[in-house]
Amino acid sequence: MREKRRDRERLEHIVAAIDRITRYVDGKTYSDLLADDMMYYAVVKNIEIIGEAANMLTAEFQANHPETPWKMVKGMRNYIVHEYFQIDSAVVWEVITDELTTLREQVTRYLAETNWTEEA
Protein backbone atom coordinates (compact mmCIF):
# COMPACT_ATOMS: atom_id res chain seq x y z
CA MET A 1 0.00 0.00 0.00
CA ARG A 2 1.25 3.44 -0.87
CA GLU A 3 1.07 5.68 2.14
CA LYS A 4 2.06 9.32 2.10
CA ARG A 5 3.71 8.98 5.51
CA ARG A 6 6.05 6.30 4.14
CA ASP A 7 7.40 8.33 1.21
CA ARG A 8 10.34 9.53 3.29
CA GLU A 9 11.30 5.98 4.20
CA ARG A 10 11.13 4.92 0.54
CA LEU A 11 13.39 7.81 -0.46
CA GLU A 12 15.86 6.81 2.25
CA HIS A 13 15.85 3.27 0.83
CA ILE A 14 16.72 4.68 -2.60
CA VAL A 15 19.67 6.66 -1.22
CA ALA A 16 20.92 3.65 0.77
CA ALA A 17 20.77 1.38 -2.30
CA ILE A 18 22.61 3.95 -4.43
CA ASP A 19 25.27 4.28 -1.73
CA ARG A 20 25.74 0.49 -1.64
CA ILE A 21 26.13 0.36 -5.43
CA THR A 22 28.64 3.20 -5.29
CA ARG A 23 30.66 1.32 -2.67
CA TYR A 24 30.59 -1.90 -4.68
CA VAL A 25 31.84 -0.33 -7.90
CA ASP A 26 34.24 2.24 -6.47
CA GLY A 27 37.42 2.06 -8.54
CA LYS A 28 35.98 -0.70 -10.74
CA THR A 29 35.60 -0.87 -14.50
CA TYR A 30 32.92 -2.40 -16.65
CA SER A 31 35.22 -5.40 -17.14
CA ASP A 32 35.57 -5.76 -13.37
CA LEU A 33 31.79 -5.78 -13.02
CA LEU A 34 31.46 -8.53 -15.62
CA ALA A 35 34.23 -10.59 -14.06
CA ASP A 36 32.73 -10.57 -10.56
CA ASP A 37 29.35 -12.33 -10.40
CA MET A 38 28.84 -11.42 -6.76
CA MET A 39 29.41 -7.72 -7.38
CA TYR A 40 27.27 -7.80 -10.52
CA TYR A 41 24.28 -9.40 -8.82
CA ALA A 42 24.66 -7.20 -5.73
CA VAL A 43 24.46 -4.16 -8.01
CA VAL A 44 21.49 -5.58 -9.92
CA LYS A 45 19.64 -6.34 -6.67
CA ASN A 46 20.15 -2.80 -5.44
CA ILE A 47 18.89 -1.36 -8.73
CA GLU A 48 15.83 -3.54 -8.19
CA ILE A 49 15.45 -2.11 -4.66
CA ILE A 50 15.64 1.43 -6.06
CA GLY A 51 12.87 0.66 -8.53
CA GLU A 52 10.68 -1.03 -5.95
CA ALA A 53 11.07 1.85 -3.50
CA ALA A 54 10.20 4.30 -6.30
CA ASN A 55 7.18 2.18 -7.18
CA MET A 56 5.96 2.40 -3.58
CA LEU A 57 6.08 6.21 -3.52
CA THR A 58 2.67 7.80 -3.63
CA ALA A 59 1.45 9.02 -7.00
CA GLU A 60 1.12 12.47 -5.44
CA PHE A 61 4.79 12.56 -4.44
CA GLN A 62 5.89 11.42 -7.88
CA ALA A 63 3.65 13.99 -9.58
CA ASN A 64 5.07 16.74 -7.35
CA HIS A 65 8.63 15.80 -8.42
CA PRO A 66 8.41 15.34 -12.20
CA GLU A 67 12.10 16.10 -12.82
CA THR A 68 12.87 12.54 -11.69
CA PRO A 69 12.03 9.99 -14.40
CA TRP A 70 10.03 7.78 -12.03
CA LYS A 71 8.59 5.69 -14.86
CA MET A 72 12.09 4.82 -16.07
CA VAL A 73 13.31 4.02 -12.54
CA LYS A 74 10.37 1.69 -11.99
CA GLY A 75 10.73 0.28 -15.50
CA MET A 76 14.32 -0.73 -14.80
CA ARG A 77 13.14 -2.70 -11.78
CA ASN A 78 10.52 -4.46 -13.90
CA TYR A 79 13.10 -5.21 -16.58
CA ILE A 80 15.45 -6.77 -14.02
CA VAL A 81 12.74 -8.83 -12.33
CA HIS A 82 10.92 -10.05 -15.41
CA GLU A 83 13.77 -10.28 -17.90
CA TYR A 84 16.40 -11.57 -15.46
CA PHE A 85 17.66 -14.09 -18.02
CA GLN A 86 18.56 -11.46 -20.58
CA ILE A 87 19.63 -8.37 -18.62
CA ASP A 88 21.98 -6.28 -20.72
CA SER A 89 25.06 -5.67 -18.56
CA ALA A 90 25.89 -2.59 -20.65
CA VAL A 91 22.56 -1.08 -19.58
CA VAL A 92 23.37 -1.87 -15.93
CA TRP A 93 26.74 -0.14 -16.31
CA GLU A 94 25.08 2.86 -17.97
CA VAL A 95 22.68 3.17 -15.05
CA ILE A 96 25.61 3.06 -12.64
CA THR A 97 27.77 5.57 -14.48
CA ASP A 98 25.17 7.91 -16.00
CA GLU A 99 22.03 7.86 -13.87
CA LEU A 100 22.61 7.14 -10.20
CA THR A 101 24.49 10.31 -9.27
CA THR A 102 21.67 12.51 -10.55
CA LEU A 103 19.01 10.34 -8.95
CA ARG A 104 20.81 10.48 -5.61
CA GLU A 105 21.12 14.27 -5.82
CA GLN A 106 17.41 14.62 -6.56
CA VAL A 107 16.25 12.25 -3.83
CA THR A 108 18.58 13.82 -1.25
CA ARG A 109 17.15 17.22 -2.16
CA TYR A 110 13.58 15.91 -1.78
CA LEU A 111 14.45 14.55 1.65
CA ALA A 112 15.87 17.91 2.72
CA GLU A 113 13.23 20.16 1.15
CA THR A 114 10.04 18.30 2.05
CA ASN A 115 8.26 19.29 5.23
CA TRP A 116 7.69 15.76 6.48
CA THR A 117 5.56 16.84 9.44
CA GLU A 118 3.01 18.29 7.01
CA GLU A 119 3.27 15.22 4.79
CA ALA A 120 2.31 12.77 7.54
Phi, psi and omega in degrees: 000138180268113181243132181306320183292345181261357180303318181300314179300318179296319177297320178297324177296321179297312180299316181297319180293319177297317179297321177296313179302315180301317177297316183297322187259002181305121179077007182260158176252172175303319178297321177299317180300315181292329184279345185241096182303319183296315178296315181303310183287334173294318177296312181301317179298320180288329173295321176299316179300317178302313181294321179291319178297318177297320179297329182275353174294148178294151177300325179297315180297314180299317180295327180282353181226063186288348180291341175270130181280071185305320181299320178291320179299313180291324179296324178296319177299314180297320177300314181295316184289315188268339180243031185309330184280352182220033178296132179276111182298332177294324177292319177300314180296321178298318177301313181299311189274334187247342190242325190292325180298314179296315179300317180297318178300316180295311183294320177298320178295318179299319179298320182283323188272339184281135174276095188289338178289326176283336182282339186293000000 
